[in-house]
Amino acid sequence: MTNNDEQLDQPLILTVAIIGGTGNLGPGLALRWTNAGYRVIIGSRQEEKAKATAKELNDKLDIETIQGMENRDAVKKANICVMTVIASAHQEVLESLKDDLQGKILIDTTARVDIQELKPPVAPSAARYAQDLLGPDVKVAAAFQNVPFHALLKDLDESLEMDVFIFADDPDTAKEAKMLAEAGGMDAYYAGDLDSALVAEGLTALLIAVNRRYKSKGGGIKLTGIEK
């Protein structure tokens, strides 16, 4: 039996549903979180697509624990949900899952960037929109907008030389997102409320432009000069 102090040291969130987890960012996060000991469910609007992605990830890790489900079923079985859908599907998917997300934590990774015209998006931030749509019973954070998915796929046991900015109105929600970032091998910094997440979306446009110019796929952000 564990004592209370030991229980406090354990992760509060054990099951993570990655909504839209068959795209670019979702599989990389799934690999890292599974490797760190979390149970991960890949969600998709198409159950068969989710199951196919889950099988690919299981094969890479030589395990069978990652599951694939339709988004709604994935959300119901998870403690915390991570939104990795493409920006154009953001509103539609949120509306379809509004009831199922009640009482959950949602981490929104959305960066509304047109890769053909790399400019910062206009307010409100995607995460603020999500919070307003879902209501106060869903705790929303924004994170991982500036993480290149190619970097997530390499050296799963090694820390990444990049940082994650986390935005949330509620500091406790930010802590949950920070825990996931660190489990994935990244340092994380609480950078402000959901309105401030608009800055991170804009940084995504900047990073894409710089990576293109220097013919890179893994350029991210590293914050220096701050002692945590």
N, C-alpha and C positions, 0 to 999 in steps of 0.2 A: 504494500500500500504506500502511496506517495503522500508526503505531508503537504500542507498548504503552500509552503515556500516553493517546493518543487513543482507544484501545479502551476504556480504563477510564472515559472520559467518556461513552460511548455507553450508552443504556438496555440493561439486562441482559435485560429482558423485551420481546419484540417482538409476541407474539400473545396476546391476552386473550380467553378464553371467558367470556361472561356467562351463567351458568346461570340459567334462568328469565328470560331477557332480554327477554321480550315484555310484561312488566308495566309498572309505573310507573317505578321507578328505573333499570332496565336500559337502556332506550333513551336516556335523557339522558346516562348515563355513556358509552354507546357513541358517541354523537355527539361528545362532548368528547375522548375518547381517540383516535378516528379523526382528528379535526381536529388532534390533537397528533402524529400520525404513527404511531400503533400500528395493527397489524392486529387487527381485532375480529371475533369470531364470536358471533352471537346463538344461544343454546341454548334449547331448549324440549322438553318431553316430546312435543310434536307438531311434526314436522319442517316441515310445511306452514305452520304458524303462525310458526315461526322464520323461514322464508324470506320470508313476507309482511312481517314486521316489518323484516327486513334490507332488503327492497326499498324500504319507506317511508323508511328512514334514508338509504339510498343516494340516493334521489330528492331528499331535503332537501339533501344535500351535493353533488349532481350528480356522483356517483362510482359505482363498481360494486364496490368492494373489500370491503364488509361482507358477510359470509356468514351464512346461516342453516342450522342443523343441529339434529338431535336432540341432546339434552344429552350423551349418551355420546360421540358422534362429535366434538362441540365440545371436550369435555375432552381427548380424545386428541390433538387437533391444537394445543393451547395450551400455553404455558409457565406461565401463571398463570391461575387461574380465580376468578371473582367470583360469589358466591352472592347472587342477588337474588329468590329465590322468596318467596312469602307465608309467614308464620310457620307456618301450619297444614300446609304441605307440607314444612317443613324436614327433619324426620326421615326421611320417606319418600324424598325426593330424595337425601339423604346416603347412605342405605342402598343405593339403586339405583346410586350412582356410586362406592361405596367402593373397588372394585378399580381403576377407571379413574383415580381421583385419587391413587393411590400415586405418590410421587416428585414431586408437584406442590406448588405454593403455592396455598392457598385463602384468599381474603378473604371473610369472612362479613359481610354487611350486615344480617343479621336483627335486628329489634327486635320482641320478642314482646309486642306491645301490642294490647289489645282496644280498638278505637276507640269502642266503646259504654261502656266502663268504664276510663277512663284512669288506670291505676295501674301502678307499677313491677312488673316480673315478679320471680319468685322465682329463686334460684340453683338450678343453675348457669347461667351465661350461655349464650346460644345458641352462641357460638364455643367455649366450653369443652366443651360437649356434642359439638360437631363434632369437636374434637380428640380427645376420649376415644373417640368412635366410630370415627374414621378411623385412629387409631394414629400412632405417632411418625414414620412415613415420609411423612406429609403435614404440611406446615408451615402452620399456620392463623394468620391474623390477623383482627381484627375492625375494621371501619371503615365510614364512610358511613351509619351508622344515623340520624344527625341532619341529613342533607342533604335538603331538600325537593326533590322531583323537578321541580317547576315551575321552580325557579331554574336548573336545569341546561340547560334548553331555550333560554335567552335568551343572546344575545351570545356566541357560542362563542369568539370571539377575545379576550374580555375576562375578567379574573380575577373570581372571585366574592368578595363581601364576607362570606365565612363560612369557618369553620375545620373541620377534621376531626380527631377524636381517634382515634388508632390504638392497638390493643392486640395484643400478641403475647408469647408466652413467649420467643421468640428475637428479639433485636434486628435481626439480618439480615433476618428476615421482615418486621419492621416497616419497614425501609428500603424494601423493595419496595412495600409499601402506600403509603408516603409519596411515593415517586416517582410512583405513579399518581395520587394526590390532587393533587400539584402539576401534573402533566400536564393534569389536568382544571380547572386554574385555581383551586385551593383551597390554602390553607396547611394544614399538617398537623403534629400534635404527638404524639409517642410518650407515651402516658398510662398505661401499665402492662401487666400480664399479662392473660391471657384471662379470669381471674376478675373483673378490674376492668371488663371490658366490660359487665358487668351495669349499671353506672352509666350508660353511654351508652344502653342500652336504656330505662332509666327516664327519661332526659332526653328521649327521643322522645315519651313520653307527655306530658311537660311542654310540649314545643314544640307538639304538636298542640292542646293545650288553649289555649295562648296565641294561636296562630294563629286558632283559632276565635273566641276572645273579641274579637280585633281585626280579624276578617274579612280575614285575610291568607292567602296560600298559599305565601309565600316566606320566612317568618321562619326564620332559622337561628342558629348560634352563632358569635360572634366573641370570641376570647380577646385580652385586652389586658394590657399591663404586662410582657410577656416579650420579651426580645431573643434571637433565635435565632442 
